[in-house]
Amino acid sequence: MGSLLALFITFSLIMITPLYATSNFNSELLSETSTSHPRTRELVALNPFYQCDIYPRVCTLIKGGAAPDCCKKKCVNVDTDCLNCGSCGKKCKSGEICCKGRCVDVLTSRSNCGVCGLKCRYNESCCKGRCKNTYSDRRNCGACQNKCKYWESCAYGMCNYA
């Protein structure tokens, strides 16, 4: 019963606060909500008065700061959001994902092979999202998807080298 009353009071304060908020809103209210009841963050996110284009610090409070940037009144992370990659409105192409603010094809990128941040070694290529040694792999000999014949081996990126 006591926690329900506390939640009701918190919700009431959040709903009334925009009517009395000063221009100092970001420094006062948000510093209070970040240390108060955990549900307060969710309530701040639900309140239509707290739009991130008006109150930018709202984005750092919701979802534990996982979406710190504000794009078109929505909190996003421009480092990972494919619809706002690197900056608001920059969309990644089909088949690409957003890695550290850059659109990347993880099926072919040597520095982001399969997932963001997975780097292939110097002698490997990224083939369908997996690092493959194109100097010795019979299914990716010399290049991705270049298959050697059944009886051939792959050496130095060439089928049946010897």
N, C-alpha and C positions, 0 to 999 in steps of 0.2 A: 504494500500500500504506500509506503514511504517513497519507494523508487518511482512509482507511478505519479505521485504528487510532484516529485522533483522533475520528472520528464515533462509534466504538464506546465510547470512554472517555466522551465527552459524553453519549451515550445512557445508559450505566450510571450516571453521576452523577445524571442527571435521574430515573431510576427509583428510586435509593436515597435521594435527598434528602428526600422526604416522610417517611421514617421517622425522620429526625433533625432535621427542620425545627423551628425555634423559633417563638415568637409573633412574632418579628421577621422573619418570612418575606418580607413585602412589600418591606421596605427592603433586605434583604441579597441574597436570591436573585434577585429580579427586576432589581435594578440590575446584577448580574453577567450575567444572560442577555441583557439588552438590548444589551450591547457584545460578547458572545461570538460564536461561530460562527453564521452565519445560519440554519442548520438547527435550532438550539436553539429558536428561536421555534416552529417547526412541532412539535417534540417536546413542548414545554410544552403546546401546544394539544391534543396527542393523549393526554397523561397524564391519567387519570381523577382523580388526586389534586388537580389544579390546576383546580378548578371556580371559575368567576367569582363565585358567591355566597359562597364562602369566601375567595378571593383575588382581589379586584376588579381589581387592577392587571394581571392576566393579559390582560384585554381590550385594554389599551393596547399590549401586545407583539405580539399576533397580527395579521396582515394590515396591519402598519405603523400600527396605531392607527386603522384605518378603521372599527372597530366598538368604540368605547370604553365602551359601556354594557352592563350585565349585566341581562338579563331572563330569568327562569325558567332559570337556569343556562346561558344562551347569550349570547355576545357579539354585540351589535347596535348600530346607530347610530340613536338615536331621532329624529334629524333627517331620516332618509331611509327608515326601515323602515316599510312600510305595515301591518305587524302590531303595531308598537310605536311609533306616531307621536306624538312629544311626550312620551310616558310609556309605561311597560311595560303591555302589554295593550290599549292603545287602537288599535283597528283602523280603517282607512279603509274607506269604503263602496266598493261596486263602481264602477269608473270613476274613482276618485280615486287620487292618489299623494301621498306624504308629502314636502312641501317645507318645509324648515327647521322641522320638528316640527309642521306643520299639514297636515291632510288637505285637498287641493285638487283640484277638477275642472279639469284643464288644457285641457279642450275649451271652457270658458266663462270661465275666470278672466282678467280683464284684467291682473292683476299676475303671473300665471304661465301665459301663453298657449302651449300646446304642450309646454313644458318648464318646470321650476322656474326662476324668476327672470326670464323673458322678459316685459317689460312692454309693453303696447300704448300707443301715443301717446294724447294727450287726445281726439282725434277718432276713435279706433278702438275697435272691440269685438272680443272674442275669439269667432270663429265657427269651430267644429270644430277648435280648436287653432291657428288662424291669425288674426293681427291684420288686420282689414278695416276700411276707412273706410266706415262706414254712411251717410255723407252723400253719397257719390258712386259707390259700387259698385253696379252694376245687379243683381248677384246677391244683395246684402245691403243693400238700400236701406231705411234707417230702422231696420232690425233684421236680425239674422242670418236667412238663408234666405228673406227677402222679395224675390222676384225681380220685376223690372219686365218688362213684355211686350216682345217683340222690338223693336218700333218706339219704345219709350219709353226716355228717359234718366233718370238719377237725379241730382237736385240738392237739396241741403239735406235729404236723407233722404226725399225724396218722388219717386215715379215721375211722369214727365211734368209736372214743376213749371211750366214756362214755358208 
